[in-house]
Amino acid sequence: MLSRIADSLFWMNRYMERADGMLRSIKAYYILSLDKSLDDQQSWQPVLEIFTSAQQDQIQLMTSDTEAVLQQLIVDTQNVNSLKVIVTKARENARGVQDHITKEVWEQVNQMYHLVNHPTLSARLRSYNALDVIDNLTRHSLLYTGVIDSTMSRGMGWNFMNLGRFIERCLQTIQLTEKQFGLIGYNLYPNRDIIQWRCLLLSLSGYEMHLKKYRTTQYNQNVLHQVVISPEFTRSLVYCLSRIDKYLEDITSQNPSPENKALVRCFGRLYSNVRYIELGNLNTVTLQEFFENTKRDLLDFSRRLGQCFFSYA
């Protein structure tokens, strides 16, 4: 497979995964923003810090203005991480690899593109229909996930697409979790109420699973367990890294060059650090370091992956 094709498949799926994660966060924070009894810790600030490059003073001005936040996150083309910009980039990548994706995948990416570029979208986000708009976009994002899963062949292209998906998903889980634990100073004690964690768990689609699986009221520790090492939670760090491990093995086993072996060792160190972490030993300092180091190592792995397979300098 040409590196250009692998690169486009990787980034098409990575951008679509970023769009999906952003929509989940937008919906969670939008619904919770309707609850006027929430404190400042449930404001839009974490989402704005993750999905925009706005300065802190701009974020402070917007953090309680839901209408302005929706415009910034969904339709503002000045924000390089807005939904409109991300979906446009995904479509550009899909256009270049139409011979390597199915007609259904191309149509779904195209449909998302036309939805976020609809001339009435901005006005509808300012109206009482905003939640309907977010729901519709989320529905199409889920359709994309189902379409690629049911129509794409399991070849080399599929492996690169899933590397993009799970690297992006893992990064989003780290960023969202880091922001929420940062709000309590990374202090696992005293124990916080489940309300403290609703934004995070809803953003990761893990709230219902949490309520069903964890029977104690040690919410701080339970949430940390779920988002870091639970193998059953599809957005936990361990789950995402296990998927990356599988697809990395599939693409490197066919080309065991020294560079690829070094890439596998680089990823193995990252995976082991997360997989075998002792959550009970984490404290205010080491928890913050854990998130920072994991994010740094994952970005480094992604950069080296690009150098090995996409001919990046």
N, C-alpha and C positions, 0 to 999 in steps of 0.2 A: 504493500500500500504506500502511495506517495505521502511524504510528510505533510504536504499541503492539505491533502484530503483528511489525514488523521487530525491535523490541527483544527480544521473547520468542524469536524464531527465533535471533537472534544469541546470546543468553545460553544457550538450551538447548544449542546446539552447543558453545559455549565451555565450559560446565560439563562436558559429556560428554568433550570433548578433555582437560580437566584431569583427569578421572577416569581416562582412558586413560593419560595421562602418569604419573600417580601410581602406577597399577598396574604399569606397566613398571619404574618405579624400585623399587617395593616388591619385585617379583620378583627384580630384579637384586641388590639389597642382601640380600634374604633368603637367596638361594642362596650368595652370597659370605660371608654371616655364618656359614655352616656350616663354612667353612674356618678352623679355629682358628689357622692359621699367619699370618693376615693381621695387619697392624699397625693402630694406631689410626686411620690415615688412611682405612681402609676401614670405619669404623664408620657408624652410622646418622645421625650428626650432620648432614651436609648435607641429607638428606631431611627430617629434623625441622625444620631451619631454614627450608626452603622451604615445606613443607606444614602447618606448625603455627604458632601464635603463642605457643608456650611460651617462658618466660624461659630464659636460658642455664643457670641452676642446675638447672631442671627437665630441660632437654635433657641436661645432663651426667649426671643420675641415670638417664636412660633409655637413653643412647646405646649401652650394651652389653647391654641387656635386650630381646631380640627380641620376647618375648611382650608386654611393655608397649608397645613401639613399634607392633606390629600393632593393638593395641586403640586406641591413640591415633590412628593414621592411618586406620583403616577404620571403626570402630564408635562412637567417642567423639563424642557430639553436642555436647560442650563445645568441641571443636575445630571452628571454623567452616569449616575446609578438609578435614575428614575425608570419606572416600568417601561415607559415609551422608548427610552434610549436602549434599554437592555433587550427588549423584544425586537427592536430594529436591528440590533447587532446579531441577534440569533437568526433573524431572517436572512441577513446578508451572508452569514455562514452557511445556512441551509441552501441558499440559492446556488452557491458554488459547489455543492455536493449533491445536486439533485439526482445524479446517476447512482448515488450510493445510499440514498434513503428512499423509503417507499413514498408512493404518491400520497398516501394518507398522512404521513408525517409532514410532508411539505404543505399539504392543505391545512393541517392544524396550526402549524407555525404561521402560515399566511393569514389564517382566521384571527389569531391573536393579534397579529400586526394591524389588521384592519379595525379590530375592536379598539385598540389603544390609540388609533389615529382617527377615530370617528369624530367629525366636527362638533358633535353635541356632547362629547364626553366631559369636557371641562365644566360645562354648564350643569350637567347632571350630577357631577360630584359636589356642586354647590347647593344642590336641592335636597329635598327629603328622600330622593331616590339613591342617595350615595351608597347605602348598604346593598341595594339591589345591584348596583354597578359592580361593587367589590365582589359580591357573590357570583355574578356572571363571569367575571374575569377569573375567579378562582375555579369555577366549574370548567372553563376551557383549559386552564392550566392542568387540571386533573385529567381531562380528556387527552391532552398531549401525552401525559405519562402513560396512560392506558394504551394509546395508539402505538407508541414506540415499543411498548412491551409486547403487544400482540402482533405487530406487523414486521418488525425489524428482524433480519436474520442474525444468528449468533456467530458472527465472524469477527475479524479483527476490528472492523468499524464499530461494532457493538461494544467491544472492550474499551476502546478509546472514549466512546460516548459515556460509558459508565464511570470511567475514571474521572471525567469532567463532572459528572453528577455528584459523585460521593466526595470528591475533594471540596466542591462548593458547599455541599450539605454539612460536612464536618466543620468547615470554617464558620458557617452560620451558627451552628450549635455552640461553638466556642465563643463567638462574639456575643450572642444573646445571653448565654449563661454568665459570661464574664461581666456583662453590664449589670445583670440582676444581683449577682453576688457582690459587685462593687457598691451597689446601693446600701448594703448592710456592712460595708467595710471588710468584706471577705471573712466576717466573723461568724462561725457556725454556732456560737452560743451568745445569748440565749436563743432558744428555739423560737422560730417565727410561725405565725399562723399560715394556713394554706392559702389565704387570700394574698399574702405577699408573693406567692409563686404562680398565681393564676396567669399573669401576663406571659411569663416564660413558657409555662406548660401549654397554654393555648396556642402560643406562637409556634410551638414545635408539634402541635397536635398530639400532645401527650397527657392532657389533663384527665381525660376519662380513664386512660390506662392507669394513671397514678392512683386515682380514687379506688379502682378495683383491685390493684395489686398490693399496695402498701397499706398495712392495717394498723401501724403505729402512728403516733402523732409527732414523731421525730421528723418533721417536715424538711428541715434543712438538710439533714443527712440523707433522707429518702430521695429528695429531688436531686441531690448531687449523685447518688447512686444511679438513678434513672438516666440522667443525661450523660454520665461519663462511662459507666461500665456495664449497664444492663444490656445483655446480648439480645433481649427480646424487643427492645425499643428501637425502631428503625431510624431514629435520628440521634441515637447515642453515639458518642465518639467511638466506642469499641465496635459497634455495628458498622458504622461508616468505614472505619479503618479495616475491618475484616473484609468488606467488599472491595476496597482498594487493593488489599493484599491478593485477593483472588484474581482480579482483572490484570494486575501488574504481573502476576505469575504467568498468566495466559499470553501476554505480549512479549515478555522477556524470555520465556522458555524456547521460543522459536528463533531467538537471536541472542545467544549467550555471550555477548561481547564483554570485554573488561569494563566498559563504561556502564553497561546494563547491570552487571553484577554489583558494581559500586552503588548504582541506584537502588538495587534491591536491599543492600546492606543499610543504606541511608534510611530507607523506609522501615526496615526491620527494627532499627533502634527506636524510631518514633513509635511504632506499633507496640513494642515491648514496654516502653515507658508508660503508656496509657493502660495497656492490658493488665499489667501486674502492679499497678499503683495501690498503695495501702491508704484507702480513704480515711481511715481512722487516725492516721498520723498527720493529716493535713491541718495546718493552723492558718492564722490570718496572713502570715507571710508566704508560706509554702503554697497555699491555694492560689494566690495571685500569680506566683512564679510558675505554677503548673500550667495555668491557662496561657500565660505569655510565652512560655517555652514551647508548648504544644502548637500554638498558632505559628510561631516563628519556624519551627521545624517542618510544619506542613507546607508553609509557603516556600521554604527552601526546597522541599521535595518536589513541589509543583514546578519550580523554576528548573530544577535539574531534569525533570521529566521532559520539559520543553526543549532543553538542550540536546537530550538524547534522541528524541523522536520527531521534533518539529523543526529542527535545524535552527533553533534560536541561538544567538551569539552568547 
